[in-house]
Amino acid sequence: MPKPKDAKQQACAPSSLILACYFAPVRQALCDFMKFPYNRSDITLIVISIAFVAAGVITYSEEGIPWGTIFFGFCLLVSLFEPIRRKNQETDDVHKNEFVEFDKIGIKRVVPNSIEEYILWKDIDEIAITTSDEGPFVDDLHWMLMNQDKTKGVAISNDAEGFSELLTEFQGLQGFNNEAVIQAMGCADNNWFVVWKNVT
């Protein structure tokens, strides 16, 4: 296992780091809209709905808005937001049960019926955070634990069960960069933040 900090250094880890990790939804709310979630059928319905709504607005008279315009306006709203909800649900179904386990020997990340990754503490050469611009509807922040030649590693979601305990272990590593973590937590773009590097 990498060399830990002394007790004084560990005690001085900024509380803002913990707040940043636990309030990830606040950070995600600032992210850009998720990537294009619409299939061909969704696009067809959106185009048709826009056409009928536009026609209703153009032919608007003192008698009021035609019921057809109201109906297709509702269809437009559904066709815009339902694909986003659907894609979000699909992502949640895959990753909602993700968890991480660790001991003095290594770290394991598990997504039931999907993914299982493992790395030894002694093999970890770098810990980094990767962020994406796909939030807030998908998980857009992961911790990357990699060996020296980048041929083996573990990618852990910031929301994985058990990660808060693992974060405490990370904070105890000599040279762990709390400021880089805080920067990553506030990032809404595609980026890469190295938070720890093995210098031994």
N, C-alpha and C positions, 0 to 999 in steps of 0.2 A: 504493500500500500504506500502511496506517495507520502513524503515527509509532511507531518502536520505543523500548523502554526503553534507557537507557544500560547499559553492561556491568556496572556495580556492581549495579544494580537487578535485572538478569536473573540474576546469579549468586546473588542472595539469595532466589530463588523457593524456597519450602519443599519439602523432599524429601517431606514427607507428601502433597503433591499428587500426585506421581508414584506413590507407593505406593497412594494411593486409586484412581487410574486403573487400575493394573495388577492390583489385587486386587478388581476389580468382582464376581467370583463370591462373594466373602466378603460383600460388601454385599448382593448379591441374595439370599443365603441368609436374610437377615433380613426380606425382604419378605413381604407378605401372600400368601395362596394366590391363584393366578391366578383370573380371572373364569370364570363358569359355562361349562364346556366340553362339556356334555352335550346330545345331541340327543334326539328323542322315543324312539328305539329304546333308547338308553342308559338313559333314565329308566324305561322299561317293564321292562327286565331288572333294574334295581336294585330296583324295587318288588316284583317277583316273587321275587327272591332274598331280600329282607328278610322277605317273608311266610313263605316256607318255612323260613328259619332261625329265625324267631320261633316258628313252629309246632313245630319240632323241639326248641327249648329248653323250651317249655311242656310238651311231652309227654315230656320227659327222664325216664328211669327208671334203676333200678340196673343195668340191662343195658348201659348206655352210650349214647353219642350215636348216633342213627340215621345210617346212611351217607348218606342223602339230605340230612340237615342239613349234613354235612361238604361234600358236593358243592355245595350251594347257597351255603354259606359261601365256598367257593373262587370260585364264579361272582360273588358279591357283590364280592369283592376285585378281580377282573378288571374288572368293570363300573365300578368306582369309579376305577381308575387307568389303564386303557387309553385312555379319551378324553383324559386329560391328556397321556399320552405321544404320542397321535396329533396333538393340536393343537400340541404343542411341536415335533414333527417337521415339520409343515407350515410353521411359522414359520421353522425352521432352513433348510428347503429353499429358501425364498424369499430369505433374507438372508445365508446362510452365505458367499456370495461377494462381499458388499459390499466396496467399496474406495474410497479417496479419493486424489485426485491434486491437486497444487498447484504453482504456480510464482510468479514475482514479479507476475504479472498477475491470476491468479484461482484459484479452488478448484472442483474438480469431484467430485461424488459419483456413484458408479455401482453399481447393482444389476443384473447382467447379465440381459438379456432382460426387464427390468421398469422400472427407473427410471434417469434420468440428469438430474442437476441441476448448475447452474453459476452462480457469482456472482463478480464482479470484486472484488478487494481494495478498490478505491477506492469501491465501492458499499456496502460493509459498514458499517452504522450501529450495529448491536448484535449481540453474541454472548451467547446465553443457553443454559441447560441446562434441558430439560424432563424431569421424572420422572413415572412412573406407578406405580400400585399393582398392576400385573399381573405383577410378578416373583414368584418367580425363574425361571419357566418360559418367559418371553418377554423380549425385549430391552426394558427399561423405562427407558432413559436415552439421550437424544439431544441433540446440540449443534445449536442453531438459529442460522444466520447470516442476518441480515435487512438489507434496505435500509431507508432512513429511513421510508418510508410503508408498510412491511410488505407490499408487493405482490410482492416477489421474495425468494427465499431458498433456503437449502440446509439439509436436516435430515440430520445425520450420526450414525450409531450410534457409541456409545463403543467398540464392539468392531470397527469397520470396519478393514480392513487399511490400513495407512499412516497411521492417525490419530495414533499416538504421535509421529510426526515433525511432523504438523500442530500438535499440542498444544505442541510446543516453540516453534513460530512464534507461537502465541497468547500464550504466556508472555512473549514479547519485546515485546508491545504495551504502550504507555504506559497505565497505569491498569488493567491486567488484575488481576482480583480472585481471587487464589488461595484465599482463605478461602471464598468463595462456591462454588467448585468442590468443596472438601472437604465442605461442607455438603450439596451436591447428591449427592455420592457416598454419603453416609450416609442419604439420604432414601428412604423406602419408600412415600411417598404421592404423589398427584397434585400437582405443584408446579412452579414456574417460578423459575429463578435467573439473574439478569443478571450475567454475569461480566466483560463489557466493554462500554463505551459510547463512541462517538465524540463527543468534545467539541469538535472543531475546527470 
